[in-house]
Amino acid sequence: MSGAYARDLDLNLLRLLVVVAEAGSITAAAARLYLTQPAVSLALRRLADAIGEPLLARHGRGVVLTERGARLVDEVRPHLEAMVHAAVSPPAFDPLTSDRTIRLGLADAADEWLLPPLLQLLARRAPRMRIVCVPVQFRTIGDALATRRVDMAVTVADELPRSIVRRPLFRGGFVCMFDPRHVRLGRRPTLRAYLAHEHVVVSYNGDLRGVVEDTYGVERRVRCSVPGFSSVGAILEGSDLVATLPEIVAHRILERRPSLCIASFPLPHEPGGMDLLWPSAVDSDDASRFVRDAIVRIMDGILAADARRKAKLDPPRRSGASPSGRRSGRRGRERVEGRAGDSNARQQR
């Protein structure tokens, strides 16, 4: 450790010495620093004792620096100016050169649709920035943000402290998903038909209960429970199971597994959604804002693409057109098996 620290040197005294040297008077320096003259004189004596040499000498009604004092001021002044500049004028954020690491909390439903485009965007616009992904969910997100374990998060959340900023990313409902080659559920299944099938559920508790059981008190025939959404598509494909998923998750699975289908969820429910959350303490942090803005743009692009796909697959019904006629022309990703007599459904089976 430096000898200066061993003598318990108060660095504030160095700033006081610089002000006295600039003012040429203890009285003038005291007025500039909003201190009394005795307080400044006492502080200067403490600094001289710590240095071990006189730093000032009287000259008329003012003071002048001794040789040691002048040397000390010359060495200290640039560092003080740099410290003040760093405090009041932080460097501008430049994404091309920034090497910041952002800790991003992600719900299981968000990582697959958000991370690939986010990393591609950073590779183009902020090639030195890095992302650390931390798994979060509605039970843990409040503590993760409050303790700054994450800088921001994309997840479902209930009530949060007022210190947490919330920006809705999307709102949507639940849908049923299945393989029409093995499941005959229909485009708008009844609750009876829905409950007649076996299900795969996502459970964060490691049991056989999912959101349907917890919210509606309805007991499904659950054959399999998984801790997240990433394996649901692979489980459904080629099986006779049904999954109940957030609509945006189902669309992302359909992009990779177009043989699957979606149908409406037979129970009434308010649209849910996912939010972008961050502590208000980092609201003005440029690097965090850059990543938050990128997430919002990515989400807006996904929603726009989903709207175009839905419009393409569900054109306005013309007068005289039959429901089966509309379905027979739909061979896209969201084709849903209709009645048992639907010709396309028979071809798929």
NUTI-440365 format. One record per residue (C-alpha): residue number from 1; residue in three letters; z, x, y. Coordinates in Angstrom, 2 decimals. Each point is the difference from the previous one (the first is absolute). Layout:
BEGIN
[rec NUM,'ALA',[Z,X,Y]]
...
//
This chain:
BEGIN
[rec 1,'MET',[0.00,0.00,0.00]]
[rec 2,'SER',[-0.78,1.23,3.52]]
[rec 3,'GLY',[2.86,1.48,2.02]]
[rec 4,'ALA',[-0.71,-2.52,2.75]]
[rec 5,'TYR',[0.80,-2.85,-2.37]]
[rec 6,'ALA',[3.06,1.89,-1.23]]
[rec 7,'ARG',[1.32,-0.03,3.61]]
[rec 8,'ASP',[-0.59,-3.78,0.08]]
[rec 9,'LEU',[-2.42,0.23,2.91]]
[rec 10,'ASP',[-0.62,-3.38,1.65]]
[rec 11,'LEU',[-3.75,-0.13,0.59]]
[rec 12,'ASN',[0.50,-2.54,2.78]]
[rec 13,'LEU',[1.50,2.83,2.05]]
[rec 14,'LEU',[-3.34,1.79,-0.02]]
[rec 15,'ARG',[-1.68,-2.98,1.61]]
[rec 16,'LEU',[2.76,-0.07,2.62]]
[rec 17,'LEU',[-0.56,3.70,0.78]]
[rec 18,'VAL',[-3.73,-0.60,0.50]]
[rec 19,'VAL',[0.71,-2.86,2.43]]
[rec 20,'VAL',[2.46,2.18,1.97]]
[rec 21,'ALA',[-2.55,2.79,0.16]]
[rec 22,'GLU',[-2.66,-2.39,1.32]]
[rec 23,'ALA',[2.35,-1.61,2.53]]
[rec 24,'GLY',[1.57,3.29,1.18]]
[rec 25,'SER',[3.29,-1.79,0.47]]
[rec 26,'ILE',[2.70,-1.41,-2.23]]
[rec 27,'THR',[0.47,-2.93,2.37]]
[rec 28,'ALA',[-3.72,-0.86,-0.01]]
[rec 29,'ALA',[-0.19,0.39,-3.77]]
[rec 30,'ALA',[3.01,-2.29,-0.45]]
[rec 31,'ALA',[-1.69,-2.71,2.08]]
[rec 32,'ARG',[-3.21,0.34,-2.00]]
[rec 33,'LEU',[1.89,-0.27,-3.29]]
[rec 34,'TYR',[2.28,-2.84,1.20]]
[rec 35,'LEU',[3.07,2.18,-0.64]]
[rec 36,'THR',[2.84,1.19,2.18]]
[rec 37,'GLN',[0.00,3.54,1.37]]
[rec 38,'PRO',[3.18,0.98,-1.93]]
[rec 39,'ALA',[-1.59,-1.23,-3.25]]
[rec 40,'VAL',[-3.08,2.16,0.57]]
[rec 41,'SER',[2.12,3.05,0.90]]
[rec 42,'LEU',[2.07,-0.45,-3.16]]
[rec 43,'ALA',[-3.12,-0.32,-2.13]]
[rec 44,'LEU',[-1.46,3.20,1.49]]
[rec 45,'ARG',[3.20,1.89,-0.82]]
[rec 46,'ARG',[-0.20,-1.27,-3.60]]
[rec 47,'LEU',[-3.58,1.25,-0.27]]
[rec 48,'ALA',[0.88,3.41,1.47]]
[rec 49,'ASP',[2.87,0.32,-2.47]]
[rec 50,'ALA',[-2.30,-0.88,-2.91]]
[rec 51,'ILE',[-2.65,2.52,1.14]]
[rec 52,'GLY',[2.56,2.66,0.83]]
[rec 53,'GLU',[-1.48,0.94,3.38]]
[rec 54,'PRO',[-0.07,-1.45,3.54]]
[rec 55,'LEU',[-3.07,-2.15,0.56]]
[rec 56,'LEU',[0.39,-0.91,3.70]]
[rec 57,'ALA',[1.10,1.73,3.17]]
[rec 58,'ARG',[0.87,-1.50,3.35]]
[rec 59,'HIS',[-2.57,0.42,2.75]]
[rec 60,'GLY',[0.84,-1.54,3.35]]
[rec 61,'ARG',[0.70,-3.68,-0.57]]
[rec 62,'GLY',[-1.84,-0.01,-3.30]]
[rec 63,'VAL',[-0.32,1.99,-3.19]]
[rec 64,'VAL',[-2.59,2.34,-1.50]]
[rec 65,'LEU',[-0.62,1.05,-3.56]]
[rec 66,'THR',[1.23,3.32,-1.27]]
[rec 67,'GLU',[-2.45,2.14,-1.94]]
[rec 68,'ARG',[1.35,-1.43,-3.26]]
[rec 69,'GLY',[-0.12,-3.52,1.41]]
[rec 70,'ALA',[-3.61,0.40,1.18]]
[rec 71,'ARG',[-1.04,1.32,-3.41]]
[rec 72,'LEU',[1.71,-2.90,-1.74]]
[rec 73,'VAL',[-1.62,-2.61,2.28]]
[rec 74,'ASP',[-3.46,1.55,-0.51]]
[rec 75,'GLU',[0.42,-0.19,-3.78]]
[rec 76,'VAL',[1.59,-3.44,-0.10]]
[rec 77,'ARG',[-2.13,-1.93,2.52]]
[rec 78,'PRO',[-3.24,-0.23,-2.12]]
[rec 79,'HIS',[1.95,-1.30,-2.98]]
[rec 80,'LEU',[1.81,-2.61,2.06]]
[rec 81,'GLU',[-3.28,-1.17,1.49]]
[rec 82,'ALA',[-1.54,-0.26,-3.48]]
[rec 83,'MET',[2.97,-2.00,-1.26]]
[rec 84,'VAL',[-0.16,-2.43,2.92]]
[rec 85,'HIS',[-3.75,-0.39,-0.46]]
[rec 86,'ALA',[0.43,-0.69,-3.72]]
[rec 87,'ALA',[2.64,-2.62,0.77]]
[rec 88,'VAL',[-1.82,-1.92,2.73]]
[rec 89,'SER',[-3.62,0.66,-1.00]]
[rec 90,'PRO',[-0.38,-0.11,-3.80]]
[rec 91,'PRO',[-3.37,1.26,-1.26]]
[rec 92,'ALA',[-2.71,-2.63,-0.30]]
[rec 93,'PHE',[-0.70,-1.18,-3.54]]
[rec 94,'ASP',[-3.33,1.19,-1.33]]
[rec 95,'PRO',[-0.82,-1.45,-3.45]]
[rec 96,'LEU',[-2.51,2.76,-0.69]]
[rec 97,'THR',[2.66,2.71,0.24]]
[rec 98,'SER',[3.23,-1.86,-0.78]]
[rec 99,'ASP',[1.76,1.05,-3.20]]
[rec 100,'ARG',[2.54,-2.83,0.06]]
[rec 101,'THR',[1.25,-1.48,-3.25]]
[rec 102,'ILE',[0.46,-3.79,0.03]]
[rec 103,'ARG',[2.28,-1.65,-2.53]]
[rec 104,'LEU',[-1.58,-3.34,-0.92]]
[rec 105,'GLY',[1.89,-2.65,-1.94]]
[rec 106,'LEU',[-2.30,-2.02,-2.23]]
[rec 107,'ALA',[0.46,-3.12,-2.07]]
[rec 108,'ASP',[-1.56,0.15,-3.43]]
[rec 109,'ALA',[-2.62,-2.54,1.05]]
[rec 110,'ALA',[-1.17,2.16,2.93]]
[rec 111,'ASP',[-0.63,3.49,-1.33]]
[rec 112,'GLU',[-3.35,-0.60,-1.71]]
[rec 113,'TRP',[-1.71,-1.79,2.88]]
[rec 114,'LEU',[1.54,2.04,2.82]]
[rec 115,'LEU',[0.32,3.62,-1.12]]
[rec 116,'PRO',[-3.65,0.82,-0.88]]
[rec 117,'PRO',[-1.48,-1.14,3.35]]
[rec 118,'LEU',[2.96,1.43,1.94]]
[rec 119,'LEU',[-0.42,3.45,-1.56]]
[rec 120,'GLN',[-3.75,-0.13,0.62]]
[rec 121,'LEU',[0.60,-0.84,3.66]]
[rec 122,'LEU',[2.53,2.83,0.39]]
[rec 123,'ALA',[-2.39,2.46,-1.64]]
[rec 124,'ARG',[-2.54,-0.78,2.73]]
[rec 125,'ARG',[2.22,-0.40,3.05]]
[rec 126,'ALA',[3.28,1.80,-0.77]]
[rec 127,'PRO',[-0.73,2.53,-2.74]]
[rec 128,'ARG',[3.34,1.83,0.26]]
[rec 129,'MET',[2.27,-3.03,-0.01]]
[rec 130,'ARG',[1.74,-0.84,-3.26]]
[rec 131,'ILE',[1.43,-3.17,-1.51]]
[rec 132,'VAL',[3.08,-0.28,-2.21]]
[rec 133,'CYS',[0.07,-3.38,-1.75]]
[rec 134,'VAL',[3.37,-1.51,-0.83]]
[rec 135,'PRO',[0.29,-3.12,-2.19]]
[rec 136,'VAL',[1.75,-2.87,1.79]]
[rec 137,'GLN',[0.44,-3.72,-0.49]]
[rec 138,'PHE',[1.65,-2.86,1.84]]
[rec 139,'ARG',[3.46,0.91,-1.29]]
[rec 140,'THR',[-0.13,3.65,1.12]]
[rec 141,'ILE',[-2.21,0.07,3.09]]
[rec 142,'GLY',[2.73,-0.73,2.56]]
[rec 143,'ASP',[2.10,2.99,-1.05]]
[rec 144,'ALA',[-3.04,2.27,-0.34]]
[rec 145,'LEU',[-1.03,-0.68,3.61]]
[rec 146,'ALA',[3.52,0.09,1.42]]
[rec 147,'THR',[0.74,3.40,-1.53]]
[rec 148,'ARG',[-3.46,1.34,0.93]]
[rec 149,'ARG',[-0.79,0.65,-3.65]]
[rec 150,'VAL',[-3.43,-1.32,0.97]]
[rec 151,'ASP',[-1.77,0.06,3.38]]
[rec 152,'MET',[-1.76,-3.29,-0.70]]
[rec 153,'ALA',[-0.61,-2.35,-2.90]]
[rec 154,'VAL',[-2.50,-2.53,-1.31]]
[rec 155,'THR',[1.84,-2.58,-2.06]]
[rec 156,'VAL',[1.42,-3.51,-0.21]]
[rec 157,'ALA',[3.23,-0.38,1.95]]
[rec 158,'ASP',[2.49,-2.72,0.78]]
[rec 159,'GLU',[2.39,0.16,2.94]]
[rec 160,'LEU',[0.28,3.45,1.59]]
[rec 161,'PRO',[2.05,1.41,2.90]]
[rec 162,'ARG',[-1.43,-0.37,3.49]]
[rec 163,'SER',[-0.45,3.78,0.08]]
[rec 164,'ILE',[-2.87,-0.38,-2.51]]
[rec 165,'VAL',[-3.44,-0.86,1.38]]
[rec 166,'ARG',[-2.12,-2.33,-2.15]]
[rec 167,'ARG',[-3.79,-0.28,0.16]]
[rec 168,'PRO',[-1.49,-2.57,-2.45]]
[rec 169,'LEU',[-2.95,1.41,-1.92]]
[rec 170,'PHE',[-1.13,-3.07,-1.93]]
[rec 171,'ARG',[1.12,-3.40,-1.19]]
[rec 172,'GLY',[-1.05,-1.62,-3.24]]
[rec 173,'GLY',[1.14,-1.94,-3.02]]
[rec 174,'PHE',[0.23,0.49,-3.73]]
[rec 175,'VAL',[-2.84,-0.40,-2.49]]
[rec 176,'CYS',[-0.28,-0.02,-3.76]]
[rec 177,'MET',[-2.02,2.74,-1.69]]
[rec 178,'PHE',[-1.34,0.07,-3.55]]
[rec 179,'ASP',[-2.86,1.02,-2.27]]
[rec 180,'PRO',[-2.28,-3.08,-0.37]]
[rec 181,'ARG',[-1.27,1.29,-3.35]]
[rec 182,'HIS',[3.45,-0.68,-1.47]]
[rec 183,'VAL',[1.68,-2.46,2.37]]
[rec 184,'ARG',[-1.23,-3.50,0.88]]
[rec 185,'LEU',[2.02,-0.83,3.07]]
[rec 186,'GLY',[-2.43,-1.57,2.47]]
[rec 187,'ARG',[-0.64,0.55,3.67]]
[rec 188,'ARG',[2.95,-2.16,1.12]]
[rec 189,'PRO',[2.39,-0.09,-2.93]]
[rec 190,'THR',[2.74,-2.55,-0.32]]
[rec 191,'LEU',[3.58,1.16,-0.39]]
[rec 192,'ARG',[-0.08,-1.18,-3.61]]
[rec 193,'ALA',[-3.07,2.12,-0.76]]
[rec 194,'TYR',[1.51,2.96,1.84]]
[rec 195,'LEU',[3.23,-0.15,-2.00]]
[rec 196,'ALA',[-1.86,-0.46,-3.28]]
[rec 197,'HIS',[-1.15,3.63,0.12]]
[rec 198,'GLU',[1.93,3.20,-0.52]]
[rec 199,'HIS',[0.51,2.22,3.02]]
[rec 200,'VAL',[0.42,3.58,1.15]]
[rec 201,'VAL',[2.44,0.28,2.93]]
[rec 202,'VAL',[0.98,2.67,2.49]]
[rec 203,'SER',[3.77,0.39,0.07]]
[rec 204,'TYR',[1.92,2.45,2.17]]
[rec 205,'ASN',[3.16,-0.82,-1.96]]
[rec 206,'GLY',[-1.34,1.11,-3.36]]
[rec 207,'ASP',[0.30,-3.44,-1.58]]
[rec 208,'LEU',[-2.27,-2.92,-0.94]]
[rec 209,'ARG',[0.31,-1.79,3.32]]
[rec 210,'GLY',[-2.50,0.17,2.84]]
[rec 211,'VAL',[-0.52,-1.65,3.37]]
[rec 212,'VAL',[-0.88,-3.36,-1.61]]
[rec 213,'GLU',[3.28,-0.19,-1.92]]
[rec 214,'ASP',[2.08,1.19,2.97]]
[rec 215,'THR',[-1.69,-2.23,2.59]]
[rec 216,'TYR',[-0.83,-3.22,-1.86]]
[rec 217,'GLY',[2.39,0.00,-2.94]]
[rec 218,'VAL',[-3.00,-0.36,-2.32]]
[rec 219,'GLU',[0.19,1.81,-3.32]]
[rec 220,'ARG',[-3.26,1.55,-1.18]]
[rec 221,'ARG',[-0.74,1.32,-3.47]]
[rec 222,'VAL',[0.18,3.68,0.87]]
[rec 223,'ARG',[-1.38,2.40,-2.56]]
[rec 224,'CYS',[0.12,3.14,2.14]]
[rec 225,'SER',[1.88,1.21,3.09]]
[rec 226,'VAL',[-1.17,3.04,1.98]]
[rec 227,'PRO',[1.64,1.78,2.97]]
[rec 228,'GLY',[-3.09,-0.04,2.23]]
[rec 229,'PHE',[-3.50,-1.34,0.56]]
[rec 230,'SER',[-1.99,3.10,-0.94]]
[rec 231,'SER',[-0.29,-0.86,-3.71]]
[rec 232,'VAL',[-0.53,-3.76,0.28]]
[rec 233,'GLY',[-3.81,0.11,0.08]]
[rec 234,'ALA',[-0.22,2.14,-3.12]]
[rec 235,'ILE',[2.47,-2.27,-1.80]]
[rec 236,'LEU',[-1.93,-3.17,0.87]]
[rec 237,'GLU',[-3.42,1.30,-0.98]]
[rec 238,'GLY',[-0.65,-0.95,-3.60]]
[rec 239,'SER',[3.27,-1.95,-0.36]]
[rec 240,'ASP',[1.01,-3.66,0.08]]
[rec 241,'LEU',[2.67,0.57,2.66]]
[rec 242,'VAL',[0.21,-1.39,3.54]]
[rec 243,'ALA',[1.42,1.82,3.02]]
[rec 244,'THR',[1.19,-1.46,3.31]]
[rec 245,'LEU',[-0.81,2.43,2.80]]
[rec 246,'PRO',[-0.24,0.24,3.78]]
[rec 247,'GLU',[-3.55,-0.86,0.98]]
[rec 248,'ILE',[-0.73,3.40,1.53]]
[rec 249,'VAL',[1.14,1.76,-3.17]]
[rec 250,'ALA',[-2.22,-2.21,-2.12]]
[rec 251,'HIS',[-3.04,0.83,2.15]]
[rec 252,'ARG',[0.63,3.73,-0.39]]
[rec 253,'ILE',[0.24,-0.39,-3.79]]
[rec 254,'LEU',[-3.24,-2.00,-0.05]]
[rec 255,'GLU',[-1.79,2.86,1.75]]
[rec 256,'ARG',[0.73,2.22,-2.99]]
[rec 257,'ARG',[-0.09,-2.67,-2.73]]
[rec 258,'PRO',[-2.64,-2.61,0.91]]
[rec 259,'SER',[0.24,-1.66,-3.42]]
[rec 260,'LEU',[3.34,-1.52,1.01]]
[rec 261,'CYS',[0.31,-3.23,1.97]]
[rec 262,'ILE',[2.40,-1.60,2.42]]
[rec 263,'ALA',[1.13,-3.60,0.33]]
[rec 264,'SER',[2.29,-1.84,2.35]]
[rec 265,'PHE',[3.76,0.12,-0.55]]
[rec 266,'PRO',[1.19,-3.50,-1.03]]
[rec 267,'LEU',[3.29,-0.04,1.91]]
[rec 268,'PRO',[0.25,-0.64,3.77]]
[rec 269,'HIS',[1.08,3.06,1.95]]
[rec 270,'GLU',[0.03,1.34,3.52]]
[rec 271,'PRO',[-2.36,2.93,0.63]]
[rec 272,'GLY',[1.76,3.32,-0.30]]
[rec 273,'GLY',[-1.14,3.36,1.18]]
[rec 274,'MET',[0.56,3.67,0.55]]
[rec 275,'ASP',[1.17,1.72,3.16]]
[rec 276,'LEU',[-0.24,3.40,1.61]]
[rec 277,'LEU',[3.55,1.00,0.94]]
[rec 278,'TRP',[1.44,2.89,1.99]]
[rec 279,'PRO',[3.19,0.88,1.91]]
[rec 280,'SER',[-0.23,-0.67,3.73]]
[rec 281,'ALA',[1.28,3.56,0.53]]
[rec 282,'VAL',[-3.44,1.36,-1.03]]
[rec 283,'ASP',[-1.99,-2.65,1.83]]
[rec 284,'SER',[-1.30,2.54,2.55]]
[rec 285,'ASP',[-0.54,2.86,-2.44]]
[rec 286,'ASP',[-3.73,0.78,0.22]]
[rec 287,'ALA',[-0.40,1.26,-3.57]]
[rec 288,'SER',[1.71,-3.07,-1.46]]
[rec 289,'ARG',[-2.03,-2.28,2.26]]
[rec 290,'PHE',[-3.22,1.69,-1.15]]
[rec 291,'VAL',[0.79,-0.76,-3.66]]
[rec 292,'ARG',[1.16,-3.55,0.80]]
[rec 293,'ASP',[-3.23,-0.73,1.88]]
[rec 294,'ALA',[-1.99,1.39,-2.94]]
[rec 295,'ILE',[1.82,-2.33,-2.42]]
[rec 296,'VAL',[-0.73,-3.01,2.21]]
[rec 297,'ARG',[-3.70,0.89,0.20]]
[rec 298,'ILE',[-0.20,0.42,-3.76]]
[rec 299,'MET',[1.65,-3.37,-0.57]]
[rec 300,'ASP',[-2.30,-1.71,2.50]]
[rec 301,'GLY',[-3.00,1.45,-1.83]]
[rec 302,'ILE',[1.27,-1.21,-3.38]]
[rec 303,'LEU',[0.62,-3.52,1.29]]
[rec 304,'ALA',[-3.46,-0.12,1.59]]
[rec 305,'ALA',[-1.62,1.13,-3.26]]
[rec 306,'ASP',[1.98,-2.58,-1.98]]
[rec 307,'ALA',[-1.08,-2.74,2.42]]
[rec 308,'ARG',[-3.66,0.98,-0.36]]
[rec 309,'ARG',[0.30,0.06,-3.78]]
[rec 310,'LYS',[1.68,-3.38,-0.06]]
[rec 311,'ALA',[-2.65,-1.49,2.28]]
[rec 312,'LYS',[-2.73,1.37,-2.22]]
[rec 313,'LEU',[1.57,-1.31,-3.18]]
[rec 314,'ASP',[1.02,-3.36,1.48]]
[rec 315,'PRO',[-2.93,-1.20,2.15]]
[rec 316,'PRO',[0.28,-3.40,1.71]]
[rec 317,'ARG',[-0.66,-2.83,-2.42]]
[rec 318,'ARG',[-3.28,-1.74,0.69]]
[rec 319,'SER',[-0.39,-3.73,-0.39]]
[rec 320,'GLY',[-0.81,-0.87,-3.59]]
[rec 321,'ALA',[1.05,3.35,-1.40]]
[rec 322,'SER',[2.26,-0.24,-3.00]]
[rec 323,'PRO',[3.08,2.16,-0.60]]
[rec 324,'SER',[-1.55,1.35,-3.20]]
[rec 325,'GLY',[-3.15,0.88,1.92]]
[rec 326,'ARG',[1.98,2.05,2.45]]
[rec 327,'ARG',[1.80,1.83,-2.77]]
[rec 328,'SER',[-3.17,0.68,-1.98]]
[rec 329,'GLY',[-1.33,2.05,2.91]]
[rec 330,'ARG',[3.15,2.06,0.35]]
[rec 331,'ARG',[0.01,3.17,-2.04]]
[rec 332,'GLY',[2.15,2.05,2.32]]
[rec 333,'ARG',[3.49,1.27,-0.34]]
[rec 334,'GLU',[1.82,-3.23,0.71]]
[rec 335,'ARG',[-1.79,-2.20,-2.53]]
[rec 336,'VAL',[2.59,-2.31,-1.48]]
[rec 337,'GLU',[-0.38,-1.85,-3.24]]
[rec 338,'GLY',[-0.35,-3.71,0.57]]
[rec 339,'ARG',[-0.08,-2.84,-2.43]]
[rec 340,'ALA',[-0.52,0.64,-3.68]]
[rec 341,'GLY',[-3.54,-1.26,0.44]]
[rec 342,'ASP',[-0.88,2.53,2.70]]
[rec 343,'SER',[-2.95,1.99,-1.26]]
[rec 344,'ASN',[0.96,3.30,1.56]]
[rec 345,'ALA',[3.47,-0.21,-1.46]]
[rec 346,'ARG',[-1.55,-0.52,-3.43]]
[rec 347,'GLN',[-2.18,3.08,0.49]]
[rec 348,'GLN',[3.02,2.08,0.94]]
[rec 349,'ARG',[1.95,-1.18,-3.02]]
//
